[in-house]
Amino acid sequence: MIFDNTQKAYHLKSDKELCKAYYLFRLISQQSLVSIGSYFAKIALKLKLPVAPIFKATVFSQFCAGIDKEEALVLVKKLEDSKIQSYLHFAAEESETEKGMDISLIKILETLSFSKDTPCLSFTGFKATALGSMSLFEKRSAKINFTKTEEKAWKRLLNRIHTCCQNARAIGVSILIDAEESWLQNAIDEIAESLMEKYNKEIPIVYTTIQMYRKDRLDYLKGLHEKAINKSYKIGVKLVRGAYTEKENLKAYKLGITSPICDSKELTDTNFNNGLDFVLDHLKDISLFLGSHNESSSLRVVNWMTENKVTKDHPHIWFSQLFGMADHISFNLAAEGYSVVKYLPYGPVNQVVPYLIRRAEENTSVSGQTPRELSLIKKELRRRKVKVF
Ligand SMILES: Cc1cc2nc3c(=O)[nH]c(=O)nc-3n(C[C@H](O)[C@H](O)[C@H](O)COP(=O)(O)OP(=O)(O)OC[C@H]3O[C@@H](n4cnc5c(N)ncnc54)[C@H](O)[C@@H]3O)c2cc1C
């Protein structure tokens, strides 16, 4: 029942904005349209054709906080008024060049610097592959030795990451490291663990991400907990189901190996619940950042907190959803006093187009996600007596 209040969920949206969201999700619900649209948008991007205005007029305002700091901070303030914290991310796509990686670092530090004057920006984050080359992550994950040049590039990557963490610690902001494809993840885990050992002695500054759609992740989580106890550090965990199901299954199929991903959505849900229960049972040592749009998962945590008389603003429990999605979870939880962080990507339209394409694709491929958004928006439009076709 806690998530039923659509008036609270959409109170920041005008009738016009809500209608726009309705038509947008209706478009996104058509898989063939999204596939064709994404295909042409990717080609247009490669050819440097001016597709930005199309995105600006459609998906941008639904899924992005703005084109720059000023626009993004206006939204941050509105969310703060609704007791929601924000997690800003400059969403330009990573580059494979050293110069591009240095620019990514500058953008992360710039975003981090906004937190100095804005206390409701208590998290920031990065994709490790935005700061170092994919091929390095792949080689390291597969335990293939680096060449001398690669060794140097790896050190530069580690320096960039440490710079992010040192800056975050200096201003008291926690930093989330995204989880990526399984063939890159061993290297990301290695880095995340060493960062937690260094920066999380007292409180969790660094959060790793664990994708519970992977069959091996519950054991990984338990092993990580043992390591942290032995080495006396705190764990920060962004717990997610995982975003690369199709890519992972396709790669495993092509290589003729068993997919690392659970064989069904139900098995992913069971694994996710087991991971969630493990984290909650060890809340003294682990901080939870629940990255999910799933009502049952959020409710599982809420019920556990009630049963265990844990305060709603417990510093080790955070609920998080992407901007433009699952507002019924974010706004209703925040109104009840739970700690909620909205993930807010921002950046110039032409640079965030790849992120927007991914949003449209994910909304189409994750079954149930778009119908759920549509039915909630429809419910609110009915309540406001606004007609749509
Ligand atoms: C704040 C935030 C941060 C995130 N950060 C990351 C990140 O760093 N890395 C990352 O990979 N993802 C990340 N995600 C995305 C996340 O992993 C999920 O893809 C997305 O949230 C949908 O899952 P759900 O729990 O919200 O809900 P649901 O809609 O209940 O679950 C959908 C998910 O279930 C799984 N699934 C669906 N069908 C199947 C199937 N047939 N077999 C097995 N599993 C299946 C997939 O993981 C799918 O994404 C993040 C999400 C949020 C909200």
The ligand as a Tripos MOL2 file, in Angstrom:
@<TRIPOS>MOLECULE
LIG
   53    58     1     0     0
SMALL
NO_CHARGES

@<TRIPOS>ATOM
      1 C1         20.1460    3.3320   -8.7380 C.3       1 LIG1
      2 C2         20.4400    2.2110   -9.6700 C.ar      1 LIG1
      3 C3         21.7610    1.8940   -9.9690 C.ar      1 LIG1
      4 C4         22.0490    0.8370  -10.8490 C.ar      1 LIG1
      5 N1         23.3600    0.4970  -11.0900 N.ar      1 LIG1
      6 C5         23.6480   -0.5900  -11.8480 C.ar      1 LIG1
      7 C6         24.9680   -1.0450  -12.0290 C.ar      1 LIG1
      8 O1         25.9270   -0.4390  -11.5270 O.2       1 LIG1
      9 N2         25.1810   -2.1440  -12.7980 N.ar      1 LIG1
     10 C7         24.1590   -2.8600  -13.3670 C.ar      1 LIG1
     11 O2         24.4050   -3.8870  -14.0190 O.2       1 LIG1
     12 N3         22.8760   -2.4400  -13.2240 N.ar      1 LIG1
     13 C8         22.6030   -1.3330  -12.4880 C.ar      1 LIG1
     14 N4         21.2910   -0.9320  -12.3350 N.ar      1 LIG1
     15 C9         20.2150   -1.5800  -13.1370 C.3       1 LIG1
     16 C10        19.6860   -2.8110  -12.4450 C.3       1 LIG1
     17 O3         20.6750   -3.8240  -12.4240 O.3       1 LIG1
     18 C11        18.4470   -3.4180  -13.1240 C.3       1 LIG1
     19 O4         18.7300   -3.6900  -14.4690 O.3       1 LIG1
     20 C12        17.2210   -2.5390  -13.0920 C.3       1 LIG1
     21 O5         17.1480   -1.8100  -11.9150 O.3       1 LIG1
     22 C13        15.9580   -3.4140  -13.2020 C.3       1 LIG1
     23 O6         15.8800   -4.2980  -12.0950 O.3       1 LIG1
     24 P1         14.8950   -4.0470  -10.8470 P.3       1 LIG1
     25 O7         15.4490   -4.6340   -9.6070 O.co2     1 LIG1
     26 O8         14.6620   -2.6080  -10.7890 O.co2     1 LIG1
     27 O9         13.5070   -4.6730  -11.2120 O.3       1 LIG1
     28 P2         12.8290   -5.8780  -11.9580 P.3       1 LIG1
     29 O10        12.0720   -5.2310  -13.0650 O.co2     1 LIG1
     30 O11        12.0790   -6.6900  -10.9830 O.co2     1 LIG1
     31 O12        13.9500   -6.8090  -12.5430 O.3       1 LIG1
     32 C14        14.4360   -6.7640  -13.8340 C.3       1 LIG1
     33 C15        15.7850   -7.4330  -13.7720 C.3       1 LIG1
     34 O13        15.6200   -8.8430  -13.5060 O.3       1 LIG1
     35 C16        16.6260   -9.5670  -14.1870 C.3       1 LIG1
     36 N5         15.9790  -10.4600  -15.1870 N.ar      1 LIG1
     37 C17        14.9640  -10.1460  -16.0260 C.ar      1 LIG1
     38 N6         14.6560  -11.2000  -16.8070 N.ar      1 LIG1
     39 C18        15.5000  -12.1950  -16.4540 C.ar      1 LIG1
     40 C19        15.6780  -13.5390  -16.9140 C.ar      1 LIG1
     41 N7         14.9290  -14.0600  -17.8760 N.pl3     1 LIG1
     42 N8         16.6320  -14.2950  -16.3360 N.ar      1 LIG1
     43 C20        17.4160  -13.7950  -15.3410 C.ar      1 LIG1
     44 N9         17.2780  -12.5430  -14.8590 N.ar      1 LIG1
     45 C21        16.3540  -11.7470  -15.4190 C.ar      1 LIG1
     46 C22        17.5110   -8.5470  -14.8950 C.3       1 LIG1
     47 O14        18.5620   -8.2320  -14.0210 O.3       1 LIG1
     48 C23        16.5780   -7.3580  -15.0890 C.3       1 LIG1
     49 O15        17.2680   -6.1400  -15.2010 O.3       1 LIG1
     50 C24        20.9870    0.1110  -11.4570 C.ar      1 LIG1
     51 C25        19.6640    0.4330  -11.1400 C.ar      1 LIG1
     52 C26        19.3820    1.4590  -10.2710 C.ar      1 LIG1
     53 C27        17.9520    1.7720   -9.9690 C.3       1 LIG1
@<TRIPOS>BOND
     1     1     2 1
     2     2     3 ar
     3     2    52 ar
     4     3     4 ar
     5     4     5 ar
     6     4    50 ar
     7     5     6 ar
     8     6     7 ar
     9     6    13 1
    10     7     8 2
    11     7     9 ar
    12     9    10 ar
    13    10    11 2
    14    10    12 ar
    15    12    13 ar
    16    13    14 ar
    17    14    15 1
    18    14    50 ar
    19    15    16 1
    20    16    17 1
    21    16    18 1
    22    18    19 1
    23    18    20 1
    24    20    21 1
    25    20    22 1
    26    22    23 1
    27    23    24 1
    28    24    25 2
    29    24    26 1
    30    24    27 1
    31    27    28 1
    32    28    29 2
    33    28    30 1
    34    28    31 1
    35    31    32 1
    36    32    33 1
    37    33    34 1
    38    33    48 1
    39    34    35 1
    40    35    36 1
    41    35    46 1
    42    36    37 ar
    43    36    45 ar
    44    37    38 ar
    45    38    39 ar
    46    39    40 ar
    47    39    45 ar
    48    40    41 1
    49    40    42 ar
    50    42    43 ar
    51    43    44 ar
    52    44    45 ar
    53    46    47 1
    54    46    48 1
    55    48    49 1
    56    50    51 ar
    57    51    52 ar
    58    52    53 1
@<TRIPOS>SUBSTRUCTURE
     1 LIG1         1 GROUP 0 **** ****
